[in-house]
Amino acid sequence: MLSHESGFLNDFAVPILITISHNVCDAVECPRQVKTQIKTLSVEQMQQFKKSMEEYRVPNTKLETRHHPLYPAFLLQMTTGLRRGELLGLTWENIHLDEGYISINQHLVVTTKGAMIETPKTLSSMRDIPLTSAVIELLRKHKGQNTQGFAFTIDEGNYIHPRSYQRTFDMLLKEAKLPKIRIHDLRHGFATTMLGNGVDLATTSLMLGHSDPKFTAKVYVHPTMEMKSKAMAKMSDIMNPIK
């Protein structure tokens, strides 16, 4: 009787080659990739969020703060479409208040070794973005006597961790009685708002730091019901011209 441990059978095994005439994987039906539905804030909801941050008061204190400490950061993000890392990596050296614009040439990345400042991977991500007059005024007050270091910080000038920034955002949305969305969805909302109010696709794409406007249109634009209604109103004018 042969033992499996003897190796005898293995020594005399004859390899058998099987030729397959077609790729068996062709018969496999891959599951459909389900895309996550992007949720953005409407213009009315953005105004509601802004008002709530302006009226925010620190809980359990008697401090009469004018607004939430990170109100300047969130308003800047809503009005420029910055990526989270770009916003948290902003330094005062890159904010030109007298000229009215910010320069994006670095972003904050958090790794297992801690926070790192990196340069953007693409040239299109390195860009200058103009600021609204309201944001300029708010940033002037926020800046105070600071001339260097991160623009948005926690204790003793340390950077804000992205997860902490998201948690603050979640809390403020809840405070404003608004649906929960991701920080990155503010970027989608910026693109949708720009295009919905007549800003051309090329300009919107450049402000977002995209190299291809087609990518902006495919991924970042989410037509609202108002935008669809305007489109149908134009169709109505075409089909029923005023005589």
FITOR-554553 format. One record per residue: residue in one letter; x, y, z of N, C-alpha, C, O in turn. Coordinates in pm, whole numbers, padded with zeros to 5 digits, always signed. Example, Ala and Ser with C-alpha at 12.3 -4.5 7.8 and 13.67 -1.06 7.14 Angstrom:
a+01319-00569+00780+01230-00450+00780+01320-00330+00780+01424-00332+00846s+01285-00225+00708+01367-00106+00714+01290+00003+00787+01341+00114+00804
//
This chain:
m+00085-00119+00000+00000+00000+00000+00089+00125+00000+00184+00134+00079l+00059+00219-00088+00142+00338-00102+00099+00446-00004-00019+00469+00020s+00194+00507+00049+00166+00619+00140+00175+00749+00061+00262+00765-00025h+00085+00843+00092+00088+00974+00026+00216+01050+00059+00259+01139-00014e+00275+01012+00171+00394+01083+00217+00521+01033+00149+00627+01093+00162s+00508+00919+00076+00627+00860+00018+00679+00939-00102+00798+00932-00133g+00591+01014-00169+00632+01089-00287+00643+01003-00410+00685+01050-00515f+00608+00876-00398+00623+00782-00510+00535+00823-00627+00581+00826-00742l+00410+00855-00599+00318+00891-00708+00363+01022-00775+00354+01035-00897n+00410+01115-00695+00454+01242-00751+00572+01225-00845+00586+01298-00943d+00656+01128-00814+00775+01105-00897+00738+01057-01036+00811+01081-01132f+00622+00988-01048+00583+00930-01176+00462+00999-01238+00402+00949-01333a+00426+01115-01182+00310+01186-01235+00341+01241-01374+00451+01290-01399v+00243+01233-01463+00259+01281-01600+00174+01406-01617+00052+01399-01600p+00234+01520-01649+00155+01642-01667+00064+01633-01789+00104+01582-01893i-00056+01680-01776-00154+01679-01885-00181+01822-01926-00222+01903-01842l-00161+01854-02051-00185+01988-02101-00323+01994-02165-00357+01912-02249i-00402+02094-02122-00536+02111-02176-00540+02243-02252-00506+02348-02197t-00581+02237-02375-00593+02357-02456-00736+02409-02450-00830+02337-02480i-00750+02535-02410-00882+02597-02402-00896+02689-02522-00814+02777-02545s-01001+02668-02598-01019+02741-02724-01071+02883-02706-01069+02962-02800h-01119+02916-02585-01172+03049-02563-01147+03091-02418-01116+03008-02333n-01162+03215-02392-01142+03270-02259-01268+03245-02175-01373+03302-02203v-01256+03160-02075-01373+03126-01993-01425+03247-01917-01541+03249-01875c-01340+03347-01898-01383+03466-01826-01486+03547-01906-01558+03630-01851d-01490+03520-02039-01587+03591-02121-01730+03558-02082-01822+03637-02105a-01750+03442-02022-01885+03400-01983-01926+03455-01847-02041+03442-01805v-01830+03518-01779-01859+03573-01647-01919+03711-01661-01863+03797-01729e-02032+03734-01599-02097+03864-01603-02057+03945-01479-02095+03911-01366c-01982+04049-01501-01934+04131-01390-02048+04212-01329-02136+04259-01401p-02047+04228-01200-02153+04308-01137-02142+04453-01180-02032+04505-01200r-02255+04518-01194-02255+04658-01232-02199+04745-01121-02228+04725-01003q-02119+04842-01162-02067+04936-01064-02172+05042-01034-02214+05118-01122v-02215+05044-00909-02317+05140-00870-02250+05268-00822-02177+05267-00723k-02275+05378-00892-02215+05505-00855-02291+05568-00737-02413+05564-00730t-02213+05625-00646-02274+05693-00533-02338+05823-00581-02275+05902-00652q-02461+05844-00542-02530+05966-00582-02474+06085-00503-02473+06085-00380i-02429+06184-00577-02372+06302-00515-02484+06393-00467-02578+06423-00541k-02472+06437-00342-02569+06530-00286-02503+06666-00271-02395+06677-00213t-02568+06768-00321-02515+06903-00307-02619+06993-00239-02738+06962-00237l-02572+07103-00186-02663+07199-00126-02715+07294-00234-02639+07339-00321s-02843+07323-00228-02900+07421-00321-02852+07560-00280-02794+07577-00173v-02877+07659-00365-02838+07797-00332-02906+07840-00202-02844+07904-00117e-03034+07806-00188-03107+07842-00066-03046+07774+00056-03036+07835+00163q-03005+07647+00041-02945+07575+00154-02808+07631+00188-02771+07637+00305m-02732+07673+00087-02602+07734+00114-02620+07865+00191-02542+07894+00282q-02720+07942+00155-02749+08066+00228-02792+08036+00371-02756+08109+00464q-02869+07929+00388-02912+07887+00521-02792+07843+00605-02783+07875+00723f-02701+07771+00544-02579+07724+00611-02492+07845+00652-02440+07849+00763k-02478+07939+00563-02400+08060+00589-02460+08138+00706-02388+08182+00795k-02591+08155+00706-02659+08230+00812-02642+08160+00947-02622+08225+01050s-02651+08026+00945-02637+07950+01070-02497+07966+01128-02482+07977+01250m-02394+07966+01042-02257+07982+01091-02234+08124+01143-02159+08143+01239e-02299+08222+01081-02286+08360+01126-02346+08379+01265-02295+08458+01345e-02452+08307+01293-02523+08323+01420-02479+08221+01526-02535+08217+01636y-02379+08140+01493-02335+08033+01585-02278+08092+01714-02208+08193+01712r-02310+08027+01824-02255+08063+01954-02194+07939+02016-02252+07831+02009v-02077+07954+02075-02008+07841+02137-02092+07787+02252-02126+07864+02342p-02126+07658+02252-02211+07601+02358-02146+07611+02497-02024+07605+02512n-02231+07625+02598-02189+07623+02739-02090+07733+02775-02013+07719+02870t-02091+07841+02700-02006+07955+02735-02088+08083+02720-02196+08084+02662k-02033+08190+02774-02099+08319+02761-02029+08406+02656-02054+08526+02646l-01942+08341+02578-01869+08415+02476-01963+08461+02366-02041+08381+02313e-01956+08586+02331-02038+08639+02223-01955+08645+02096-01918+08753+02049t-01926+08529+02040-01849+08525+01916-01936+08573+01801-02058+08554+01801r-01872+08634+01703-01947+08686+01588-01998+08573+01498-02101+08585+01433h-01923+08464+01497-01958+08352+01411-01877+08230+01454-01793+08239+01544h-01901+08117+01389-01822+07998+01420-01677+08023+01378-01653+08084+01274p-01580+07976+01458-01438+08000+01426-01395+07955+01286-01306+08015+01226l-01459+07851+01234-01421+07803+01101-01515+07852+00990-01512+07803+00878y-01598+07949+01024-01686+08007+00923-01608+08060+00803-01650+08037+00689p-01494+08130+00823-01417+08177+00707-01370+08064+00617-01367+08078+00494a-01334+07950+00678-01286+07836+00599-01397+07777+00513-01378+07752+00394f-01513+07756+00573-01623+07696+00499-01677+07790+00391-01714+07746+00283l-01682+07919+00421-01730+08014+00321-01632+08022+00204-01672+08030+00088l-01503+08018+00235-01402+08018+00130-01416+07894+00041-01407+07903-00081q-01439+07781+00104-01453+07657+00028-01579+07658-00060-01576+07611-00173m-01688+07710-00006-01813+07715-00082-01803+07807-00203-01866+07783-00306t-01723+07914-00191-01717+08014-00297-01600+07996-00394-01586+08072-00489t-01517+07896-00369-01403+07872-00459-01394+07729-00510-01325+07702-00608g-01464+07635-00443-01458+07496-00486-01326+07428-00453-01290+07330-00519l-01254+07477-00353-01125+07417-00317-01141+07274-00270-01243+07237-00210r-01040+07193-00297-01032+07060-00237-01002+07077-00088-00945+07178-00047r-01041+06978-00009-01019+06990+00136-00871+07008+00169-00836+07094+00250g-00785+06929+00107-00642+06939+00134-00583+07073+00093-00491+07124+00157e-00639+07130-00015-00593+07261-00060-00629+07368+00042-00549+07457+00072l-00750+07360+00094-00796+07458+00192-00715+07448+00321-00666+07549+00373l-00701+07326+00374-00631+07307+00501-00481+07333+00489-00414+07358+00589g-00429+07327+00366-00288+07354+00344-00257+07498+00310-00142+07534+00288l-00360+07582+00306-00340+07724+00274-00260+07794+00383-00286+07776+00502t-00163+07872+00343-00087+07954+00436-00113+08101+00402-00158+08133+00292w-00084+08187+00496-00108+08330+00474-00022+08385+00362-00056+08486+00301e+00091+08319+00335+00176+08363+00224+00107+08346+00090+00141+08413-00008n+00008+08256+00085-00061+08228-00042-00198+08297-00051-00272+08276-00146i-00228+08380+00048-00355+08454+00046-00323+08602+00025-00266+08666+00113h-00361+08655-00089-00327+08792-00126-00453+08879-00116-00524+08899-00214l-00476+08930+00003-00601+09002+00029-00607+09136-00043-00713+09176-00091d-00495+09206-00051-00496+09335-00120-00524+09319-00270-00592+09402-00330e-00474+09211-00327-00496+09185-00469-00625+09107-00492-00676+09103-00604g-00679+09045-00386-00808+08977-00397-00806+08838-00457-00899+08800-00528y-00700+08761-00427-00698+08623-00479-00612+08534-00389-00536+08583-00305i-00625+08404-00408-00541+08306-00339-00464+08226-00442-00510+08206-00555s-00345+08179-00403-00263+08096-00491-00262+07954-00437-00228+07931-00320i-00298+07859-00520-00296+07718-00480-00172+07654-00540-00164+07630-00660n-00075+07626-00454+00047+07560-00500+00095+07451-00404+00207+07401-00416q+00008+07416-00309+00039+07308-00215-00090+07258-00151-00193+07326-00158h-00083+07140-00090-00199+07089-00018-00153+07003+00099-00042+06951+00101l-00242+06991+00197-00211+06915+00317-00248+06769+00297-00359+06737+00254v-00155+06681+00328-00178+06537+00320-00144+06476+00456-00036+06502+00509v-00233+06397+00511-00208+06332+00639-00179+06184+00616-00261+06113+00559t-00062+06140+00660-00021+06000+00646-00003+05939+00785-00027+06005+00886t+00038+05813+00788+00063+05747+00916+00180+05811+00991+00195+05794+01112k+00262+05885+00917+00376+05952+00978+00344+06095+01020+00429+06165+01075g+00221+06136+00995+00182+06271+01031+00145+06354+00910+00127+06302+00801a+00133+06485+00931+00092+06575+00823+00211+06612+00735+00323+06629+00783m+00182+06624+00606+00285+06663+00510+00227+06766+00414+00109+06759+00379i+00308+06859+00373+00270+06954+00271+00332+06908+00140+00453+06892+00130e+00248+06888+00039+00295+06842-00090+00253+06941-00199+00157+07015-00184t+00328+06938-00308+00289+07019-00424+00190+06939-00507+00195+06816-00507p+00099+07006-00578+00000+06936-00661+00068+06847-00765+00179+06874-00811k-00001+06740-00801+00054+06644-00898+00043+06693-01041+00118+06649-01128t-00049+06784-01067-00069+06833-01203-00055+06985-01208-00080+07054-01109l-00014+07035-01323+00002+07179-01340-00132+07251-01329-00138+07365-01280s-00239+07185-01374-00370+07249-01371-00418+07273-01228-00498+07364-01204s-00369+07193-01133-00409+07212-00993-00342+07335-00932-00391+07389-00833m-00231+07379-00991-00163+07500-00942-00227+07619-01012-00212+07637-01133r-00297+07700-00936-00378+07805-00996-00402+07919-00899-00382+07906-00778d-00444+08032-00955-00486+08148-00875-00638+08160-00886-00695+08147-00994i-00703+08186-00773-00848+08195-00770-00889+08328-00706-00849+08357-00594p-00968+08409-00776-01014+08536-00718-01113+08512-00605-01179+08408-00600l-01122+08609-00515-01210+08598-00399-01323+08700-00408-01309+08806-00468t-01435+08665-00346-01545+08761-00338-01510+08867-00233-01428+08843-00145s-01573+08982-00243-01546+09090-00148-01582+09050-00005-01514+09090+00090a-01689+08970+00010-01730+08926+00144-01625+08834+00206-01597+08844+00325v-01567+08747+00125-01464+08655+00175-01337+08732+00211-01273+08702+00311i-01301+08831+00129-01182+08912+00158-01197+08983+00292-01104+08982+00374e-01312+09043+00315-01337+09113+00441-01332+09018+00559-01276+09051+00664l-01393+08900+00542-01395+08801+00650-01254+08750+00680-01219+08731+00796l-01175+08727+00576-01038+08678+00596-00949+08784+00661-00859+08751+00738r-00974+08910+00631-00896+09017+00696-00917+09012+00847-00821+09023+00924k-01041+08996+00889-01071+08990+01032-01013+08862+01093-00963+08862+01205h-01020+08753+01017-00969+08625+01066-00817+08627+01078-00760+08565+01168k-00753+08698+00989-00606+08700+00987-00548+08770+01108-00452+08722+01168g-00606+08885+01145-00552+08960+01258-00409+09004+01232-00382+09071+01132q-00318+08966+01321-00178+09002+01308-00094+08891+01246+00028+08905+01234n-00158+08783+01205-00082+08671+01149-00028+08707+01010-00097+08770+00929t+00094+08667+00984+00154+08691+00853+00209+08563+00790+00247+08562+00673q+00214+08456+00868+00266+08330+00816+00201+08212+00888+00127+08230+00984g+00230+08092+00838+00170+07972+00895+00036+07941+00831-00010+08013+00742f-00026+07832+00877-00155+07792+00821-00262+07898+00847-00265+07960+00953a-00348+07917+00749-00455+08016+00763-00563+07968+00858-00624+08048+00930f-00587+07837+00858-00692+07780+00943-00627+07678+01036-00573+07577+00991t-00633+07706+01165-00560+07625+01262-00645+07593+01385-00754+07645+01405i-00588+07505+01467-00644+07479+01599-00545+07534+01701-00478+07633+01674d-00535+07473+01816-00450+07525+01923-00307+07549+01878-00245+07465+01813e-00257+07666+01914-00117+07704+01892-00073+07692+01747+00042+07660+01718g-00165+07719+01657-00127+07724+01515-00111+07591+01446-00060+07586+01333n-00152+07481+01510-00140+07350+01446-00243+07333+01335-00349+07395+01337y-00209+07249+01240-00301+07223+01128-00427+07153+01176-00428+07089+01282i-00533+07166+01100-00660+07098+01131-00660+06964+01059-00641+06957+00938h-00683+06858+01134-00688+06725+01072-00814+06716+00986-00921+06760+01027p-00802+06659+00865-00918+06647+00776-01040+06582+00839-01152+06625+00814r-01019+06480+00922-01134+06414+00987-01201+06508+01086-01324+06510+01098s-01121+06585+01157-01177+06683+01251-01255+06790+01176-01359+06837+01223y-01205+06829+01060-01273+06928+00976-01408+06875+00929-01507+06948+00927q-01412+06747+00890-01537+06685+00847-01636+06677+00962-01756+06701+00944r-01588+06642+01083-01677+06633+01199-01738+06770+01232-01856+06779+01266t-01658+06874+01222-01710+07009+01246-01815+07044+01141-01918+07103+01173f-01789+07006+01018-01884+07030+00910-02015+06957+00937-02122+07014+00918d-02006+06832+00980-02126+06754+01011-02207+06822+01121-02330+06830+01113m-02137+06870+01223-02205+06936+01336-02276+07062+01290-02389+07089+01331l-02210+07140+01206-02267+07266+01160-02387+07243+01067-02483+07320+01069l-02380+07139+00986-02495+07104+00902-02615+07068+00988-02727+07111+00961k-02590+06990+01092-02696+06950+01183-02754+07072+01254-02875+07084+01271e-02666+07162+01294-02708+07286+01361-02797+07370+01270-02891+07436+01316a-02766+07365+01140-02843+07443+01043-02965+07368+00991-03039+07418+00907k-02985+07244+01044-03098+07160+01002-03093+07131+00852-03193+07143+00781l-02974+07092+00806-02952+07060+00665-02911+06914+00652-02857+06856+00747p-02934+06852+00537-02897+06712+00517-02747+06692+00523-02670+06783+00489k-02704+06575+00566-02562+06545+00577-02502+06520+00439-02555+06441+00361i-02392+06588+00410-02317+06566+00287-02169+06560+00321-02129+06588+00434r-02087+06524+00223-01943+06520+00244-01884+06660+00220-01944+06743+00152i-01767+06683+00278-01696+06808+00250-01674+06822+00100-01691+06931+00045h-01636+06714+00035-01605+06720-00109-01728+06759-00191-01715+06809-00302d-01847+06736-00136-01968+06771-00209-01985+06922-00224-02058+06968-00312l-01918+06999-00140-01919+07144-00157-01853+07181-00289-01891+07279-00354r-01755+07104-00328-01685+07126-00455-01779+07097-00573-01780+07171-00672h-01856+06990-00561-01955+06958-00663-02061+07069-00669-02105+07109-00777g-02101+07116-00552-02201+07222-00546-02152+07351-00609-02228+07423-00674f-02024+07381-00590-01965+07501-00651-01975+07493-00803-02016+07589-00868a-01936+07379-00859-01940+07362-01005-02082+07375-01058-02105+07443-01158t-02176+07311-00991-02317+07317-01033-02371+07458-01026-02442+07503-01116t-02337+07530-00918-02385+07668-00901-02327+07760-01007-02398+07844-01062m-02198+07745-01036-02133+07828-01138-02201+07812-01273-02239+07910-01337l-02214+07688-01316-02272+07662-01448-02420+07698-01452-02472+07741-01555g-02489+07679-01339-02630+07712-01333-02658+07861-01337-02771+07904-01360n-02552+07941-01315-02569+08086-01316-02491+08153-01429-02454+08270-01421g-02468+08076-01533-02414+08135-01655-02264+08137-01672-02216+08185-01774v-02187+08085-01575-02042+08079-01591-02009+07966-01688-02064+07857-01676d-01921+07991-01783-01893+07889-01884-01814+07772-01826-01749+07784-01722l-01821+07660-01895-01760+07536-01847-01608+07547-01837-01549+07498-01740a-01543+07611-01934-01397+07623-01934-01347+07698-01811-01250+07656-01748t-01413+07808-01778-01373+07888-01661-01396+07810-01532-01311+07810-01443t-01511+07744-01523-01542+07664-01404-01438+07554-01385-01392+07531-01273s-01401+07488-01494-01302+07380-01489-01166+07431-01443-01100+07365-01363l-01125+07547-01493-00997+07606-01453-00996+07641-01305-00896+07620-01236m-01107+07694-01255-01115+07730-01113-01108+07607-01023-01055+07613-00912l-01161+07496-01072-01156+07371-00996-01019+07304-01004-00989+07214-00925g-00938+07347-01098-00806+07287-01113-00806+07162-01199-00718+07077-01185h-00905+07150-01287-00913+07035-01377-00840+07065-01507-00837+07179-01553s-00781+06964-01566-00712+06982-01693-00805+06964-01812-00772+07007-01923d-00920+06901-01790-01012+06872-01900-01155+06913-01862-01212+06856-01769p-01212+07010-01931-01350+07052-01902-01451+06938-01915-01554+06939-01848k-01421+06839-02000-01512+06726-02016-01525+06649-01885-01633+06601-01851f-01414+06638-01813-01416+06570-01683-01503+06647-01585-01579+06587-01508t-01492+06779-01587-01574+06863-01500-01722+06841-01528-01802+06823-01436a-01757+06843-01657-01897+06827-01696-01950+06689-01659-02065+06676-01617k-01867+06586-01673-01912+06449-01649-01925+06416-01501-02019+06347-01460v-01831+06465-01421-01824+06423-01280-01879+06526-01182-01936+06489-01079y-01864+06654-01213-01890+06757-01112-02018+06837-01132-02057+06913-01043v-02082+06822-01244-02202+06902-01269-02326+06818-01245-02341+06710-01303h-02416+06867-01159-02538+06795-01124-02656+06890-01142-02688+06967-01051p-02721+06884-01257-02830+06977-01286-02938+06974-01177-02986+06868-01138t-02974+07091-01129-03080+07103-01029-03214+07112-01100-03221+07128-01222m-03321+07101-01022-03455+07114-01080-03474+07253-01139-03542+07269-01241e-03413+07353-01076-03423+07489-01129-03356+07500-01265-03408+07565-01356m-03239+07435-01279-03168+07437-01406-03249+07365-01514-03255+07409-01629k-03312+07254-01476-03394+07179-01571-03517+07261-01611-03558+07259-01727s-03574+07332-01515-03693+07414-01545-03658+07527-01642-03737+07559-01731k-03540+07587-01622-03496+07693-01713-03478+07638-01854-03512+07704-01952a-03423+07516-01862-03403+07453-01993-03537+07429-02062-03551+07452-02182m-03636+07383-01985-03767+07357-02042-03837+07487-02081-03915+07490-02176a-03810+07595-02006-03869+07724-02041-03816+07772-02176-03889+07831-02255k-03687+07745-02201-03629+07780-02330-03691+07698-02443-03717+07748-02552m-03714+07569-02413-03779+07482-02512-03921+07532-02541-03967+07528-02655s-03989+07577-02437-04123+07630-02455-04122+07753-02545-04211+07771-02629d-04019+07840-02527-04009+07959-02611-03982+07921-02757-04030+07987-02849i-03904+07814-02775-03872+07770-02911-03996+07715-02981-04023+07745-03097m-04071+07635-02905-04190+07572-02965-04307+07665-02976-04393+07646-03061n-04312+07767-02891-04422+07863-02893-04369+08005-02901-04378+08081-02804p-04313+08040-03014-04253+08175-03028-04357+08284-03012-04473+08270-03051i-04311+08395-02952-04401+08510-02934-04422+08577-03071-04325+08609-03139k-04547+08597-03110-04575+08658-03239-04606+08806-03224-04632+08874-03323
//
